[in-house]
Amino acid sequence: MAGAVFATTVGANSASAVTPIIDPGKGIYLAVLFDRGETAALNNSPIPGLLDRVAPDGQTLMFVDPASRLPQDEDVVYASVPDVVAEAAVRNGVFGIGWYNPADNAGYPVRVVEILP
């Protein structure tokens, strides 16, 4: 399911760039999926801390990989955006974030996705 949550055209080489997804007709205002290298680079920057400010608790729908070790129960992931980025980077996964029409995103304006290998 997480793979269907974000779609992007990121090249396989190191010179690839994140391609934003903008599709208001599907409720997506802006979404990006970072590849493995980009997720690692993102983790080594101050950006996850900034993303945490624009993806606050209670306003963010998080989809973490079933193999995630982040604390969670059936309905809630008890982690911040930097926690999700860090786990994805350390475990060679990918990270995505998007801003959505809440009516199309279970009432949440932000969606975070982690996909692990």
TORFIGU-636818 format. One record per residue (C-alpha): x, y, z; chain. Coordinates in Angstrom, 2 decimals. Layout:
# TORFIGU-636818
+---------+---------+---------+-----+
|    east |   north |      up | mol |
+---------+---------+---------+-----+
|       X |       Y |       Z |   A |
...
+---------+---------+---------+-----+
END
This chain:
# TORFIGU-636818
+---------+---------+---------+-----+
|    east |   north |      up | mol |
+---------+---------+---------+-----+
|    0.00 |    0.00 |    0.00 |   A |
|    2.76 |    2.45 |    0.87 |   A |
|    4.17 |    2.16 |   -2.65 |   A |
|    0.83 |    3.34 |   -4.00 |   A |
|    0.72 |    6.22 |   -1.55 |   A |
|    3.47 |    8.05 |   -3.41 |   A |
|    4.47 |    7.86 |   -7.03 |   A |
|    7.55 |    9.58 |   -8.40 |   A |
|   10.06 |    9.47 |  -11.18 |   A |
|   13.43 |    9.49 |   -9.49 |   A |
|   16.36 |    8.25 |  -11.55 |   A |
|   18.61 |    5.46 |  -10.37 |   A |
|   21.87 |    7.41 |  -10.60 |   A |
|   23.37 |    9.68 |   -7.98 |   A |
|   22.49 |   12.78 |  -10.01 |   A |
|   18.76 |   12.15 |   -9.73 |   A |
|   16.48 |   14.73 |   -8.23 |   A |
|   13.27 |   14.44 |   -6.30 |   A |
|   10.24 |   15.00 |   -8.49 |   A |
|    7.36 |   16.66 |   -6.69 |   A |
|    3.88 |   15.24 |   -7.12 |   A |
|    1.11 |   17.80 |   -7.42 |   A |
|   -2.38 |   16.52 |   -8.17 |   A |
|   -5.14 |   18.61 |   -6.56 |   A |
|   -7.76 |   16.47 |   -8.32 |   A |
|   -6.64 |   13.57 |   -6.11 |   A |
|   -6.25 |   15.78 |   -3.04 |   A |
|   -2.44 |   15.98 |   -3.29 |   A |
|   -1.22 |   19.54 |   -2.88 |   A |
|    2.47 |   18.56 |   -2.80 |   A |
|    4.19 |   15.23 |   -2.14 |   A |
|    7.75 |   13.95 |   -2.55 |   A |
|    9.37 |   10.54 |   -2.19 |   A |
|   13.10 |   10.42 |   -1.57 |   A |
|   15.14 |    7.48 |   -2.89 |   A |
|   17.58 |    5.62 |   -0.61 |   A |
|   20.50 |    7.98 |   -1.21 |   A |
|   18.32 |   11.05 |   -0.84 |   A |
|   16.80 |    9.66 |    2.36 |   A |
|   20.30 |    9.15 |    3.79 |   A |
|   21.34 |   12.67 |    2.77 |   A |
|   18.11 |   14.07 |    4.22 |   A |
|   18.86 |   12.31 |    7.51 |   A |
|   22.27 |   14.00 |    7.64 |   A |
|   20.76 |   17.46 |    7.34 |   A |
|   18.68 |   19.78 |    9.54 |   A |
|   15.66 |   19.39 |    7.25 |   A |
|   13.89 |   16.58 |    9.20 |   A |
|   13.68 |   18.89 |   12.21 |   A |
|   12.10 |   21.57 |   10.02 |   A |
|    9.67 |   19.06 |    8.52 |   A |
|    8.62 |   18.12 |   12.05 |   A |
|    7.41 |   21.71 |   12.49 |   A |
|    5.18 |   21.53 |    9.41 |   A |
|    3.99 |   17.98 |   10.14 |   A |
|    2.89 |   18.32 |   13.78 |   A |
|    1.51 |   15.57 |   16.00 |   A |
|   -2.21 |   15.21 |   15.61 |   A |
|   -2.12 |   16.54 |   12.03 |   A |
|    0.04 |   13.88 |   10.42 |   A |
|   -1.06 |   10.48 |    9.14 |   A |
|    1.95 |    8.14 |    9.30 |   A |
|    2.37 |    4.97 |    7.28 |   A |
|    5.47 |    3.13 |    8.46 |   A |
|    6.73 |   -0.11 |    7.02 |   A |
|    5.41 |   -3.28 |    8.71 |   A |
|    9.04 |   -4.08 |    9.62 |   A |
|    9.46 |   -0.73 |   11.39 |   A |
|   10.86 |   -0.77 |   14.90 |   A |
|    9.29 |    2.59 |   15.77 |   A |
|    6.88 |    2.47 |   18.72 |   A |
|    3.31 |    2.05 |   17.54 |   A |
|    0.00 |    0.39 |   18.19 |   A |
|   -2.73 |   -0.51 |   15.69 |   A |
|   -3.70 |    3.12 |   15.04 |   A |
|   -0.84 |    5.41 |   16.08 |   A |
|    2.88 |    5.68 |   15.35 |   A |
|    4.59 |    7.27 |   18.36 |   A |
|    7.44 |    8.90 |   16.46 |   A |
|    8.40 |   12.25 |   15.02 |   A |
|    9.24 |   12.97 |   11.38 |   A |
|   12.99 |   12.95 |   12.22 |   A |
|   12.52 |    9.50 |   13.84 |   A |
|   10.92 |    8.15 |   10.67 |   A |
|   13.59 |    9.68 |    8.42 |   A |
|   16.36 |    8.28 |   10.64 |   A |
|   14.96 |    4.76 |   10.70 |   A |
|   14.44 |    4.76 |    6.93 |   A |
|   17.98 |    6.04 |    6.34 |   A |
|   19.69 |    3.63 |    8.75 |   A |
|   17.78 |    0.65 |    7.38 |   A |
|   18.36 |    1.60 |    3.69 |   A |
|   14.73 |    2.51 |    3.12 |   A |
|   12.94 |    5.47 |    1.62 |   A |
|   10.97 |    8.35 |    3.10 |   A |
|    8.11 |   10.39 |    1.67 |   A |
|    6.02 |   13.30 |    2.84 |   A |
|    2.98 |   14.99 |    1.37 |   A |
|    0.49 |   17.74 |    2.06 |   A |
|   -3.05 |   16.66 |    1.23 |   A |
|   -6.62 |   17.82 |    1.27 |   A |
|   -7.68 |   16.46 |    4.68 |   A |
|  -10.93 |   15.18 |    3.16 |   A |
|   -8.81 |   12.82 |    1.02 |   A |
|   -6.41 |   11.82 |    3.81 |   A |
|   -8.54 |   10.54 |    6.72 |   A |
|   -8.87 |   14.10 |    8.06 |   A |
|   -5.13 |   14.80 |    8.21 |   A |
|   -3.39 |   17.53 |    6.16 |   A |
|    0.00 |   15.75 |    6.17 |   A |
|    1.03 |   12.19 |    5.26 |   A |
|    4.40 |   10.60 |    6.07 |   A |
|    5.48 |    7.30 |    4.50 |   A |
|    8.37 |    4.94 |    5.25 |   A |
|    9.20 |    2.01 |    2.99 |   A |
|   11.91 |   -0.42 |    4.11 |   A |
|   13.62 |   -3.05 |    1.93 |   A |
+---------+---------+---------+-----+
END
